[in-house]
Amino acid sequence: MSLVKMSELLHSIKDNSYAIGSFNVSNMEMAMGAIRAAEKMNAPIMIQIAEGRLRYSPLELLGPVMVAAAKYASVPIAVHLDHGGTMETIKLALDIGFTSVMFDGSKYPLEENIKLTKEVKALADGYGADVEGEIGKVGGAEGDYKEVDIAITSVEEAERFAKETGIDAMAVAIGTAHGNYKSEPKLRIDRLQEIAAAVSCPLVLHGGTGLTADDFHNCIRNGIKKINIATASYDSVARYIKETISAKPDANYFDISDAAVKAVTENIVKHMEIFGLKNRL
């Protein structure tokens, strides 16, 4: 129970019946809500923070909270750095005790992405931690990063990337985008099937907010083992806080804190149910 590695959770999936949810948190209340949801569902989850959000939630402050939350949980929790872009931030996360880190080298040419991802993998191996890499480009923008267009992952590049880097999980671009969708997403399930058949590395779906339950089920059936959710939780917190203040104009800090925890718990429980995670211990 408690703090575990990403690979332990992903390798426990023996078929395509469910996927691990990986949920972004930005403060203590969100971390508490995530753990509460996992314990309510009697299931493992991952909690993560993206490098692009660190100006709001400094890693040296939030990171230890995330690790402590996982250690005291009654269910298995992996603590992950999402969209790591610099070796400095990745090393800090590993020093704090994160059990996995993502290096997002998708903005680089393939050769450079492979080279830098291998460097991150070598560093993480020294800590006994796992690494997620990314090939192709998921659209939208994560945190303060510049918005990018979708670039669907090619099968050949995915196969080479997984083989040469030795990563523990691979994020692929199949038509999803970070943030709220401006138009209906067009998922390339055919490409997902091809990649899943070509590599043994567990596959990750970014840009989950805004997908339907059927979309998620389709992705899971065809090889996705980890699904990231961020914007949906942030939107849920903002909505709950607004509703709390509207219903109770004299709401104090603790009312708002409780609202944030409840908002995250509700959103994560909803997604964990869709992902097939109930009672997956």
C-alpha positions as CSV (number, residue, x, y, z in Angstrom):
1,M,0.0,0.0,0.0
2,S,0.9,3.7,0.1
3,L,3.8,5.0,-2.0
4,V,4.6,2.9,-5.0
5,K,6.2,3.1,-8.5
6,M,4.3,3.9,-11.7
7,S,5.5,0.6,-13.3
8,E,4.0,-1.4,-10.4
9,L,0.6,0.0,-11.1
10,L,0.8,-0.2,-14.9
11,H,2.2,-3.7,-15.0
12,S,-0.6,-5.0,-12.8
13,I,-3.0,-4.4,-15.7
14,K,-3.1,-7.8,-17.4
15,D,-5.8,-7.0,-20.0
16,N,-7.5,-4.0,-21.5
17,S,-10.3,-3.8,-18.9
18,Y,-9.1,-0.7,-17.0
19,A,-6.5,2.1,-16.9
20,I,-4.8,3.9,-14.0
21,G,-5.9,7.5,-13.6
22,S,-3.2,10.1,-13.0
23,F,-4.6,13.3,-11.6
24,N,-2.9,16.7,-11.3
25,V,-2.9,18.4,-8.0
26,S,-1.8,21.9,-7.2
27,N,-2.2,22.3,-3.4
28,M,-2.8,20.3,-0.2
29,E,-6.6,20.3,-0.7
30,M,-6.3,18.8,-4.1
31,A,-3.9,16.1,-2.8
32,M,-6.3,15.3,0.0
33,G,-9.2,15.1,-2.4
34,A,-7.3,12.7,-4.7
35,I,-6.4,10.4,-1.8
36,R,-9.9,10.5,-0.4
37,A,-11.3,9.5,-3.9
38,A,-8.8,6.6,-4.2
39,E,-9.6,5.3,-0.7
40,K,-13.3,5.6,-1.4
41,M,-12.9,3.6,-4.6
42,N,-10.6,1.1,-3.0
43,A,-8.2,1.5,-5.9
44,P,-4.7,2.8,-6.8
45,I,-4.1,6.1,-8.5
46,M,-1.3,8.4,-9.4
47,I,-1.1,12.1,-8.4
48,Q,1.1,14.5,-10.3
49,I,2.1,18.1,-10.8
50,A,3.2,19.5,-14.2
51,E,6.3,21.7,-14.5
52,G,4.3,24.3,-16.2
53,R,2.2,24.8,-13.0
54,L,5.1,25.3,-10.7
55,R,5.0,29.1,-10.5
56,Y,1.6,28.6,-8.7
57,S,2.7,25.6,-6.7
58,P,6.5,25.5,-6.1
59,L,7.8,21.9,-6.2
60,E,9.9,22.2,-3.1
61,L,6.7,23.0,-1.2
62,L,4.1,20.9,-2.9
63,G,6.3,17.9,-3.6
64,P,6.8,16.8,0.0
65,V,3.0,17.2,0.6
66,M,2.3,14.9,-2.3
67,V,4.8,12.3,-1.1
68,A,3.5,12.4,2.5
69,A,-0.1,12.1,1.3
70,A,0.8,8.9,-0.6
71,K,2.8,7.4,2.2
72,Y,-0.2,7.8,4.6
73,A,-2.8,6.5,2.2
74,S,-4.4,3.1,2.7
75,V,-4.2,2.4,-1.1
76,P,-1.3,2.3,-3.5
77,I,-0.3,5.8,-4.8
78,A,2.4,6.7,-7.2
79,V,3.7,10.3,-7.2
80,H,4.7,11.7,-10.6
81,L,6.2,14.7,-12.2
82,D,4.1,15.6,-15.3
83,H,5.6,17.2,-18.4
84,G,9.0,17.7,-16.9
85,G,11.0,20.0,-19.2
86,T,14.3,20.6,-17.4
87,M,16.8,18.3,-15.8
88,E,16.9,20.7,-12.7
89,T,13.2,20.2,-12.0
90,I,13.3,16.4,-12.8
91,K,16.2,16.0,-10.3
92,L,14.4,18.0,-7.7
93,A,11.3,15.8,-8.0
94,L,13.5,12.7,-7.6
95,D,15.3,14.2,-4.6
96,I,11.9,14.9,-3.0
97,G,10.9,11.2,-3.5
98,F,8.7,11.2,-6.5
99,T,8.5,7.6,-7.8
100,S,8.3,8.6,-11.5
101,V,9.0,11.6,-13.7
102,M,8.0,12.5,-17.2
103,F,10.4,14.1,-19.6
104,D,8.4,15.8,-22.4
105,G,10.8,16.0,-25.3
106,S,8.1,16.1,-27.9
107,K,9.1,19.6,-29.1
108,Y,12.5,18.2,-30.2
109,P,13.4,16.3,-33.3
110,L,13.2,12.5,-32.7
111,E,17.0,12.0,-32.4
112,E,17.2,14.8,-29.7
113,N,14.1,13.5,-27.9
114,I,15.7,10.0,-27.7
115,K,19.0,11.4,-26.5
116,L,17.5,13.6,-23.7
117,T,15.0,11.0,-22.6
118,K,17.9,8.4,-22.2
119,E,19.7,10.9,-20.0
120,V,16.6,11.3,-17.8
121,K,16.2,7.5,-17.7
122,A,19.8,7.1,-16.6
123,L,19.2,9.7,-13.8
124,A,16.0,8.2,-12.6
125,D,17.4,4.7,-12.6
126,G,19.8,5.9,-9.9
127,Y,16.9,6.8,-7.7
128,G,15.0,3.6,-8.5
129,A,12.3,5.7,-10.2
130,D,10.4,5.3,-13.5
131,V,10.3,7.5,-16.5
132,E,7.5,8.4,-18.9
133,G,8.4,9.9,-22.3
134,E,6.4,11.4,-25.1
135,I,6.4,10.9,-28.9
136,G,4.2,12.9,-31.2
137,K,2.5,16.1,-29.9
138,V,-0.7,16.3,-27.9
139,G,-2.4,19.5,-28.8
140,G,-3.4,22.5,-26.6
141,A,-1.1,23.7,-23.8
142,E,-0.1,22.2,-20.4
143,G,0.3,24.9,-17.7
144,D,2.3,27.9,-19.0
145,Y,3.7,26.1,-22.0
146,K,3.0,27.5,-25.5
147,E,0.0,26.0,-27.2
148,V,0.9,23.4,-29.9
149,D,-0.9,21.7,-32.7
150,I,-1.6,18.0,-32.6
151,A,1.0,15.8,-34.4
152,I,-0.2,12.2,-34.4
153,T,2.5,9.7,-33.3
154,S,3.9,7.5,-36.0
155,V,4.2,3.8,-35.4
156,E,7.8,3.6,-36.6
157,E,8.9,6.5,-34.4
158,A,7.0,5.1,-31.4
159,E,8.7,1.7,-31.8
160,R,12.1,3.1,-32.1
161,F,11.6,5.6,-29.2
162,A,10.4,2.9,-26.8
163,K,13.2,0.5,-27.8
164,E,16.1,3.0,-27.6
165,T,15.1,4.9,-24.5
166,G,13.9,1.9,-22.4
167,I,11.2,4.1,-20.8
168,D,8.6,2.7,-18.5
169,A,5.6,4.4,-20.1
170,M,5.0,6.3,-23.3
171,A,2.6,9.1,-24.0
172,V,1.2,9.0,-27.5
173,A,-0.7,11.6,-29.6
174,I,-3.9,10.2,-31.1
175,G,-5.9,13.4,-31.5
176,T,-6.4,14.6,-27.9
177,A,-5.5,18.0,-26.6
178,H,-4.7,19.6,-23.2
179,G,-7.2,21.9,-21.6
180,N,-10.9,22.3,-22.7
181,Y,-11.6,21.3,-26.3
182,K,-12.5,24.0,-28.8
183,S,-14.1,21.4,-31.1
184,E,-15.0,17.7,-30.8
185,P,-11.8,15.6,-30.7
186,K,-11.2,13.2,-33.5
187,L,-9.4,10.2,-31.9
188,R,-7.2,8.0,-34.1
189,I,-8.1,4.7,-32.5
190,D,-6.6,3.0,-35.6
191,R,-3.2,4.5,-34.8
192,L,-3.5,3.6,-31.2
193,Q,-4.1,0.0,-32.2
194,E,-1.1,0.0,-34.4
195,I,1.2,1.4,-31.8
196,A,-0.1,-1.0,-29.1
197,A,0.7,-3.9,-31.4
198,A,4.2,-2.6,-32.1
199,V,5.5,-1.8,-28.6
200,S,5.3,-3.5,-25.2
201,C,5.7,-0.2,-23.3
202,P,2.5,0.9,-21.4
203,L,0.8,3.7,-23.3
204,V,-0.4,6.9,-21.8
205,L,-3.3,9.2,-22.9
206,H,-2.9,13.0,-22.2
207,G,-5.6,15.5,-22.8
208,G,-8.4,13.5,-21.2
209,T,-10.6,16.4,-20.1
210,G,-13.6,16.6,-22.4
211,L,-13.6,13.1,-23.7
212,T,-16.7,11.0,-23.3
213,A,-17.0,7.8,-21.3
214,D,-17.2,5.9,-24.6
215,D,-14.0,7.7,-25.8
216,F,-12.2,6.6,-22.6
217,H,-13.5,3.0,-22.9
218,N,-12.4,2.8,-26.5
219,C,-8.9,4.0,-25.7
220,I,-8.6,1.6,-22.8
221,R,-9.8,-1.4,-24.9
222,N,-7.2,-0.6,-27.4
223,G,-4.1,-0.3,-25.2
224,I,-4.1,2.8,-23.0
225,K,-2.9,2.0,-19.5
226,K,-2.6,5.4,-17.9
227,I,-4.9,8.4,-18.4
228,N,-4.0,12.0,-17.3
229,I,-6.7,14.3,-15.9
230,A,-6.0,17.9,-15.0
231,T,-8.3,20.6,-16.3
232,A,-11.5,18.8,-15.2
233,S,-10.3,18.9,-11.6
234,Y,-9.3,22.5,-11.8
235,D,-12.6,23.4,-13.3
236,S,-14.4,21.4,-10.7
237,V,-12.6,23.2,-7.9
238,A,-13.4,26.7,-9.4
239,R,-17.1,25.8,-9.8
240,Y,-17.4,24.4,-6.2
241,I,-15.8,27.5,-4.7
242,K,-18.0,29.9,-6.7
243,E,-21.1,27.9,-5.7
244,T,-20.0,27.9,-2.1
245,I,-19.6,31.7,-2.0
246,S,-22.8,32.2,-3.9
247,A,-24.8,30.1,-1.4
248,K,-22.9,31.5,1.6
249,P,-21.6,35.0,1.0
250,D,-19.9,35.0,4.4
251,A,-18.0,31.8,3.6
252,N,-14.7,31.6,5.4
253,Y,-11.4,30.1,4.4
254,F,-12.3,26.7,5.8
255,D,-15.5,26.6,3.9
256,I,-13.6,27.2,0.7
257,S,-10.9,24.6,1.7
258,D,-13.6,22.0,2.3
259,A,-15.2,22.9,-1.1
260,A,-11.9,22.3,-2.9
261,V,-11.4,18.9,-1.3
262,K,-15.0,17.8,-2.1
263,A,-14.7,19.1,-5.7
264,V,-11.6,17.1,-6.4
265,T,-12.9,14.0,-4.7
266,E,-16.1,14.1,-6.8
267,N,-14.3,14.7,-10.1
268,I,-11.7,11.9,-9.5
269,V,-14.3,9.4,-8.3
270,K,-16.3,10.0,-11.5
271,H,-13.3,9.5,-13.7
272,M,-12.0,6.4,-11.7
273,E,-15.4,4.8,-12.2
274,I,-15.2,5.5,-16.0
275,F,-11.6,4.1,-16.0
276,G,-12.9,0.8,-14.4
277,L,-10.9,1.3,-11.2
278,K,-13.4,0.5,-8.5
279,N,-12.0,-2.2,-6.2
280,R,-8.9,-2.8,-8.3
281,L,-6.5,-3.6,-5.4
